[in-house]
Amino acid sequence: MRPGRRPYARAYRSRTRRLLERHLAAMLVTALVSMGALLLSYREVQISAGEMRARGAPAVQGVAATQLALLRAHKEAEGSMRSGIADVVGAGARYENQLAAADQGLSRLSDVQIDGDRGRGVLETVNGVLTSYSSSITPGAVKYVSDEPMQKEKFAEAETLLTRKGTGVVPRLDVLQGNQMTRIGTLTTMSPVQWSGWAVAELGLLAMVLITLSALWVLRTRCGHSLDLCLLVSLLAVVFLATGPLIATSVTQDRLATARDGLIRIEQQAHDHRDLAGSQQAVTDMSTRVRAQLAAQGWQSGVYYGALAAGALIVLLPAVGIGRHLNADYWRTG
């Protein structure tokens, strides 16, 4: 009877070997695909958060603060003119302080604005118009203090350069702000490509779990081996990959959405000209809250490196675990 069973035994061993080899190949391919999709998708969200923190939020806050500083500077100059202070100190110290704040804001904006070449063009034009603005308001505050009609004319020219629809400094900055807010919306919203990446990653990891469980079942029922430690550790790594980076991404997206809402309020506050000093303070306060929302979280970077390590495990451990059994039970024995 034994000689008669040998061909069947060899066929059974051959089918089991091929089954394990297919499991190993499927696990390696699935691990590589899901890990590639997961790491790319997770990294994209972290890059968006970094850009928001380093440039997006400062750029939006900078435009709003600059607009308000310019409008308040002009209001302070008009107040100095009406009160007669301009006879002694020109447009007034408050005007000078606000104009200096606006100049500093424009200087910072050239580094952080997120509208590319178009934004740089707007800022270059704004700086040119501001030069003309100073050329109008300075004579009005200093040279024509005894010539009221000419003084009013110069202040009117300056106000036109500041607020004229389409070509004034403030409307030009509005255009820049609108483009920046569009970019902010892109940075804080997951695109269809990103959603697809996460779907591929999670489905791949689910498939990895099922393949690993199937491989454990084959090893136990067909090969008589107890639970393989390498495959069990790999299974735990897959569970971490399916949950840890996803939770971290969800937290980051919530922070980005909250920061975006704060930036929208900052943009709206810049158009409230009833109380310019109050609007400036509100912009400062909201900017502080936005920065807190965007503060870098060390544990999120840790999750990324943890995902790299877990990804290496789900590639290497199945190869070690199944490869060891194949080598001992099938390959080496022919």
Disulfide bonds with the S-S distance in Angstrom:
none
